[in-house]
């Protein structure tokens, strides 16, 4: 993500630059779903499953024909009519249940047609098509971090944060699975183990700046950890959450799309549109047909885009002035993606408050306990076991606090909730609620920071003390 300037763009610019459209969308979904639940309305459900073909008059209408009513409602004919109507309603309910079992986003054995993957529903367009741009920007950050000067370019410097990332994935997964076994819900909830493994870069960054101050090394540590977590999350989604058994033959089309992008680069094609509308569409389609989550479909094309030869760092302001194709892609899509995230929150966060259940507590245990424990334990192992170093100016007060900050899962956690539990219902909703409540990591991190006497600018004070001691010794 390129650096944030502070333009005089008013409230709208503030909301976009701080990823608050996602929060607004999620809050609106919660309010809408709960009001609809209380009134018995299906308006929220109708919204997320809206058939976009209706916009051009091509959608299907499932309006039931009026049932003739006899004057004498007690007549055999009337009773038979009522019985037939009830039987028809039951059949319709069973059909809806069957559709739900296949899931709105499930390719299933029904193929990719109307009976399997409802490509025409609003939820599919948001989650599987538009969110591909979000994951493309995430992949851009991962790719740039591998370039010279990037956070992952120096294995020796990146080793400790990478081990901490490993702890921040394994820790939550173990806490989640242990809780599932302890509560006897392994069969029902076990597949959601990856939900608490996510770290939301944007929100964790904002909270970390508030706690540590803008120049603290803990922020760079957190951002590197979050980038590596994104990379791991992309792989987890692709490998562990296919929509149906993977069909590898379609990955040949992915390779062809990458080759086409490479040719465009060889011919010095600059505009990112050529890469997105050609190789990008082919790659997305190949993921869709291969049953790999299509939201990841643009990821293989990102390394093929012409880019700068070095990385200035995540949120570096100078990246706003770079005009290579990769940065051009992000500059153009950054604001639209924030709007897409608002739609994503609106389409996925609509769960009733009564949905809090075992899945909620398992996700929160993974994020609020597993994250800080895993990150702290692996950082300790890196230092004591492998003789690696933490960044200068960081001690374990900062590591523990940072581990709690990383417990804000939200965006990707919500996305994985839908990928892991494709059938809408109480189980999916309870896990979603855990992803939404992961915002609780923010106040907990602030409390931990106060208890451990972590204050903004601690690193600067420590540097001044070290400099004073050095001068005294001299």
C-alpha positions in Angstrom: 0.0 0.0 0.0 1.5 3.3 -1.0 2.0 5.9 1.6 -0.8 8.0 2.8 -0.7 11.7 2.1 -2.9 14.0 4.0 -4.7 15.8 1.2 -7.5 18.3 2.0 -10.1 15.9 0.7 -12.6 16.3 3.6 -14.5 13.6 5.3 -14.7 11.3 2.3 -10.9 11.3 1.8 -10.4 10.6 5.6 -12.8 7.6 5.5 -11.1 6.2 2.4 -7.5 6.7 3.6 -8.2 5.0 6.9 -10.1 2.0 5.5 -13.2 3.2 7.4 -15.6 2.4 4.5 -15.2 -1.3 5.5 -16.2 -0.5 9.1 -19.2 1.5 7.9 -20.3 -1.3 5.6 -19.9 -3.9 8.3 -21.8 -1.8 10.9 -24.6 -1.1 8.3 -24.9 -4.8 7.6 -25.1 -5.6 11.3 -27.8 -3.0 11.9 -29.8 -4.0 8.7 -29.6 -7.8 9.4 -30.7 -7.4 13.0 -33.6 -5.0 12.2 -34.7 -7.4 9.5 -34.5 -10.3 11.9 -36.6 -8.6 14.4 -39.3 -7.6 11.9 -39.2 -11.0 10.1 -38.1 -9.3 6.9 -35.9 -11.0 4.3 -34.6 -7.7 2.8 -30.9 -8.3 3.8 -30.9 -11.8 2.5 -32.6 -10.6 -0.7 -29.9 -7.9 -1.1 -26.9 -10.2 -0.9 -28.5 -12.8 -3.2 -29.9 -10.2 -5.6 -29.9 -11.5 -9.2 -28.0 -8.7 -11.1 -29.6 -10.0 -14.4 -32.8 -8.2 -13.2 -30.9 -4.9 -14.0 -31.4 -5.7 -17.7 -34.5 -7.7 -17.4 -32.9 -11.1 -17.6 -33.3 -12.4 -14.1 -35.6 -15.1 -12.8 -38.7 -14.2 -10.9 -39.9 -16.7 -8.3 -43.3 -15.2 -7.6 -45.8 -17.8 -6.5 -49.1 -17.7 -8.3 -52.1 -16.8 -6.3 -54.1 -19.8 -5.0 -57.8 -19.6 -5.8 -59.9 -19.4 -2.7 -63.3 -21.0 -2.5 -66.2 -19.2 -0.9 -66.6 -22.0 1.6 -63.1 -22.4 3.1 -64.2 -25.7 4.8 -65.1 -27.4 1.6 -63.1 -30.4 0.5 -61.8 -28.5 -2.5 -60.6 -25.7 -0.3 -58.9 -28.1 2.1 -57.3 -29.9 -0.8 -56.1 -26.6 -2.2 -54.6 -25.7 1.2 -52.9 -29.1 1.5 -51.5 -28.7 -2.0 -50.2 -25.3 -1.2 -48.6 -26.5 2.0 -47.0 -29.4 0.1 -45.7 -27.0 -2.5 -44.3 -24.7 0.2 -42.6 -27.7 1.8 -41.0 -28.7 -1.6 -39.9 -25.1 -2.1 -38.3 -25.0 1.3 -36.5 -28.3 0.6 -35.3 -26.9 -2.7 -33.9 -23.8 -0.9 -32.3 -26.0 1.7 -30.7 -28.1 -1.1 -29.4 -24.9 -2.7 -28.0 -23.7 0.6 -26.1 -27.0 1.0 -24.3 -26.4 -2.2 -23.6 -22.9 -1.1 -23.8 -19.7 -3.0 -20.1 -19.7 -3.7 -19.8 -23.4 -4.3 -18.9 -24.7 -7.7 -20.1 -28.1 -6.7 -20.8 -31.0 -9.1 -23.4 -28.9 -10.8 -20.6 -27.1 -12.6 -20.4 -23.4 -13.1 -23.9 -22.9 -14.4 -26.9 -21.5 -12.7 -27.5 -24.6 -10.7 -24.0 -24.6 -9.2 -22.1 -21.4 -8.9 -24.6 -18.5 -8.8 -22.3 -16.1 -10.8 -25.2 -13.7 -11.1 -25.7 -13.1 -7.4 -24.5 -9.9 -5.9 -22.5 -11.8 -3.2 -20.6 -13.7 -5.9 -19.7 -10.5 -7.8 -18.5 -8.8 -4.6 -16.6 -11.8 -3.0 -15.2 -13.6 -6.0 -14.9 -10.9 -8.7 -14.4 -7.5 -7.1 -12.3 -8.8 -4.1 -9.8 -10.1 -6.6 -8.6 -6.5 -6.9 -8.1 -6.3 -3.1 -6.0 -9.5 -3.1 -4.1 -8.2 -6.1 -3.0 -5.1 -4.1 -2.1 -7.4 -1.2 0.0 -9.5 -3.6 1.6 -6.3 -4.9 2.9 -5.5 -1.4 4.2 -9.0 -0.9 6.0 -8.9 -4.3 7.5 -5.5 -3.7 8.8 -6.5 -0.2 10.9 -9.1 -2.0 12.7 -6.4 -4.1 16.0 -4.8 -3.0 15.3 -2.6 0.0 12.1 -4.5 0.7 11.2 -5.9 4.1 11.6 -9.5 2.9 14.7 -8.9 0.7 17.3 -9.5 3.4 16.7 -13.0 4.9 18.9 -12.2 7.9 17.0 -9.1 8.8 13.6 -10.7 8.0 14.3 -14.0 9.8 12.9 -12.9 13.2 9.7 -11.3 11.9 9.2 -14.3 9.6 9.5 -16.7 12.5 7.1 -14.4 14.5 4.7 -14.7 11.5 4.9 -18.4 11.7 4.0 -18.2 15.4 1.2 -15.8 14.5 -0.3 -18.5 12.2 0.4 -21.7 14.1 -0.6 -20.2 17.5 -4.1 -19.1 16.5 -4.7 -22.4 14.6 -3.7 -24.5 17.6 -5.8 -22.5 20.0 -8.8 -22.7 17.7 -8.4 -26.5 17.1 -7.8 -27.2 20.8 -10.9 -25.3 21.7 -12.9 -27.2 19.0 -11.7 -30.5 20.4 -12.4 -29.4 24.0 -16.0 -28.4 23.1 -16.6 -31.4 20.9 -17.3 -29.2 17.9 -14.3 -30.4 15.8 -16.6 -32.0 13.1 -18.7 -28.9 12.8 -16.1 -26.1 13.2 -12.7 -27.7 12.6 -12.4 -26.5 9.1 -12.4 -22.9 10.2 -8.9 -23.2 11.8 -7.5 -20.6 9.3 -10.0 -17.9 10.2 -8.0 -16.5 13.2 -4.7 -16.7 11.3 -5.2 -13.4 9.5 -3.9 -10.0 10.5 -5.6 -6.9 9.1 -2.7 -4.6 7.8 -4.6 -1.4 7.6 -6.3 -1.5 11.1 -3.4 -3.0 12.9 -1.1 -0.3 11.4 -3.4 2.5 12.7 -3.5 1.0 16.2 0.2 0.4 16.2 0.9 4.0 15.3 -1.4 5.1 18.2 0.4 2.9 20.7 4.1 3.1 19.6 4.3 6.4 17.8 5.0 6.7 14.0 8.8 6.1 14.2 9.0 3.0 16.5 10.7 -0.1 15.1 7.8 -2.2 16.4 5.7 -0.7 13.5 8.2 -1.9 10.8 8.3 -5.3 12.6 4.4 -5.5 12.6 4.2 -4.5 8.9 6.7 -7.1 7.8 4.8 -9.7 9.9 1.5 -8.6 8.3 2.9 -8.7 4.8 4.3 -12.3 5.4 0.9 -13.1 6.9 -0.8 -11.9 3.8 1.4 -14.2 1.7 0.7 -17.1 3.9 -3.0 -16.3 3.8 -3.1 -16.3 0.0 -1.5 -19.8 0.0 -3.9 -21.1 2.7 -6.9 -19.9 0.8 -5.6 -21.5 -2.4 -4.6 -24.8 -0.9 -7.0 -25.5 1.9 -10.2 -23.8 0.7 -10.9 -24.8 -2.9 -14.6 -24.6 -3.8 -14.5 -28.2 -5.1 -11.8 -30.7 -5.9 -9.1 -28.9 -7.7 -8.9 -29.5 -11.5 -5.1 -28.9 -12.2 -5.6 -28.9 -16.0 -7.0 -25.4 -15.8 -3.8 -24.2 -14.2 -2.2 -24.5 -17.7 -4.4 -21.5 -18.6 -2.9 -19.7 -15.6 0.6 -20.4 -16.9 -0.5 -19.1 -20.3 -1.8 -15.9 -18.8 1.5 -15.4 -17.0 3.4 -16.0 -20.3 1.2 -13.5 -22.0 1.8 -10.9 -19.3 5.6 -11.6 -19.6 5.3 -10.9 -23.4 3.5 -7.7 -22.8 6.3 -6.7 -20.4 9.0 -7.7 -23.0 7.2 -5.4 -25.5 7.4 -2.6 -22.9 3.6 -2.2 -22.6 3.1 0.2 -19.8 -0.6 0.6 -19.1 -1.8 -1.8 -16.4 -5.1 -2.2 -18.3 -3.5 -4.4 -20.9 -2.3 -6.7 -18.2 -5.6 -6.8 -16.3 -8.0 -7.1 -19.2 -5.9 -9.7 -21.0 -3.8 -12.0 -18.8 -5.7 -10.9 -15.6 -9.1 -12.0 -16.9 -7.6 -15.3 -18.2 -5.9 -16.0 -14.9 -9.1 -15.3 -12.9 -11.1 -17.6 -15.2 -8.5 -20.3 -14.9 -8.8 -20.1 -11.1 -12.6 -20.2 -11.3 -12.6 -23.3 -13.5 -9.8 -25.0 -11.4 -11.9 -24.5 -8.3 -9.3 -22.4 -6.6 -10.9 -19.3 -5.0 -11.3 -16.9 -7.9 -10.6 -13.9 -5.7 -7.0 -14.9 -5.9 -7.1 -15.0 -9.7 -5.1 -11.8 -10.3 -2.3 -12.8 -7.9 -0.2 -14.7 -10.5 -0.2 -11.7 -12.9 1.2 -9.2 -10.3 4.9 -10.2 -10.5 4.7 -9.9 -14.3 3.8 -6.2 -14.2 6.8 -3.9 -14.9 7.9 -2.5 -11.6 10.5 -0.4 -9.9 13.8 -2.2 -9.2 13.6 -1.5 -5.4 11.0 -1.1 -2.7 10.6 2.0 -0.6 8.6 0.3 2.1 5.0 -0.2 3.0 3.2 3.2 3.4 6.2 5.0 2.0 5.1 8.5 0.8 7.5 8.5 -2.1 5.8 5.6 -3.7 2.9 7.9 -4.5 5.2 9.6 -7.1 6.3 6.4 -8.8 4.8 5.8 -12.2 5.9 2.2 -13.0 3.1 -0.1 -14.1 2.8 -1.9 -10.7 2.4 1.4 -8.8 0.2 2.8 -11.5 -2.1 -0.2 -10.9 -2.3 0.5 -7.2 -2.7 4.2 -7.5 -5.6 3.8 -9.9 -7.4 1.0 -7.9 -6.6 2.1 -4.3 -9.8 4.2 -3.9 -12.1 1.8 -5.8 -10.8 -1.1 -3.6 -11.7 0.8 -0.5 -15.2 1.2 -1.8 -15.2 -2.5 -2.7 -14.2 -3.3 0.9 -17.2 -1.2 2.0 -19.5 -3.4 -0.2 -17.7 -6.5 1.1 -18.5 -5.5 4.7 -22.1 -4.8 3.7 -22.5 -8.1 2.0 -20.8 -10.3 4.6 -21.1 -8.8 8.0 -24.9 -9.0 8.3 -25.2 -11.5 11.2 -27.7 -11.3 14.0 -26.3 -10.7 17.4 -27.8 -13.9 18.7 -25.3 -15.7 16.4 -22.6 -15.5 19.1 -21.7 -19.1 19.8 -18.9 -21.6 20.0 -17.4 -20.5 16.7 -17.2 -16.9 17.9 -15.2 -17.9 21.0 -12.9 -20.2 19.1 -12.0 -17.4 16.6 -11.5 -14.9 19.4 -9.4 -17.4 21.4 -7.2 -17.8 18.3 -6.9 -14.1 17.6 -6.7 -12.7 21.2 -4.7 -15.5 22.8 -3.1 -17.5 20.0 -1.7 -14.5 18.1 0.2 -12.8 21.0 1.3 -16.2 22.5 2.5 -17.5 19.1 4.3 -14.3 18.1 6.0 -13.9 21.4 7.0 -17.5 21.7 8.5 -17.6 18.2 10.3 -14.3 18.7 11.8 -15.7 21.9 12.8 -18.9 20.1 14.4 -16.8 17.3 16.5 -14.9 19.8 17.4 -17.5 22.3 17.3 -20.6 20.1 18.6 -19.4 16.8 20.7 -16.5 18.0 18.8 -14.0 15.8 18.2 -10.4 16.8 15.2 -8.3 17.4 15.2 -4.8 15.9 17.1 -2.3 17.9 14.7 -0.4 20.3 12.4 -3.4 20.8 12.0 -5.5 23.9 9.5 -8.1 24.9 7.1 -5.4 26.2 6.8 -4.3 22.6 6.6 -7.8 21.3 3.7 -8.8 23.5 1.8 -5.6 22.8 2.5 -6.0 19.1 1.2 -9.6 19.2 -2.1 -8.3 20.5 -2.3 -5.6 17.9 -1.8 -8.4 15.3 -5.0 -10.0 16.7 -7.1 -7.6 14.6 -8.2 -10.1 11.9 -11.3 -8.5 10.5 -11.1 -8.2 6.7 -9.3 -11.4 5.7 -10.7 -13.3 8.7 -14.2 -12.4 7.5 -13.3 -13.5 4.0 -11.9 -16.8 5.2 -15.1 -17.3 7.3 -17.1 -17.4 4.1 -14.6 -19.5 2.3 -14.4 -22.1 5.1 -18.1 -22.3 5.8 -19.9 -22.0 2.4 -23.3 -22.9 3.7 -25.0 -19.7 5.2 -26.4 -20.4 8.6 -25.7 -20.3 12.3 -22.3 -21.9 12.1 -21.0 -19.5 9.5 -22.6 -16.6 11.3 -21.0 -17.5 14.7 -17.5 -17.6 13.1 -18.2 -14.3 11.3 -19.1 -12.8 14.6 -15.6 -13.8 15.9 -14.0 -12.0 13.0 -16.0 -8.9 13.6 -15.3 -8.9 17.3 -11.6 -9.1 16.7 -11.6 -5.3 16.8 -11.5 -6.0 20.6 -7.8 -6.6 20.1 -7.4 -2.8 19.8 -8.5 -1.7 23.2 -6.8 -4.8 24.8 -3.5 -3.8 23.1 -3.9 -0.3 24.5 -4.5 -1.6 28.0 -1.5 -4.0 27.7 0.7 -1.1 26.5 -0.3 0.9 29.5 0.3 -2.0 31.9 3.7 -2.6 30.4 4.5 1.1 30.3 4.8 1.2 26.5 4.5 4.8 25.3 4.8 6.5 21.9 8.3 7.5 21.2 10.0 5.0 23.6 12.5 4.1 20.9 13.6 7.8 20.6 14.0 8.1 24.3 16.1 4.9 24.4 18.3 6.1 21.5 18.8 9.4 23.4 19.8 7.5 26.5 22.2 5.2 24.5 23.7 8.3 22.9 24.2 10.0 26.3 25.8 6.9 27.7 28.1 6.7 24.7 29.1 10.3 25.1 29.8 9.8 28.8 31.9 6.7 28.2 33.9 8.7 25.6 
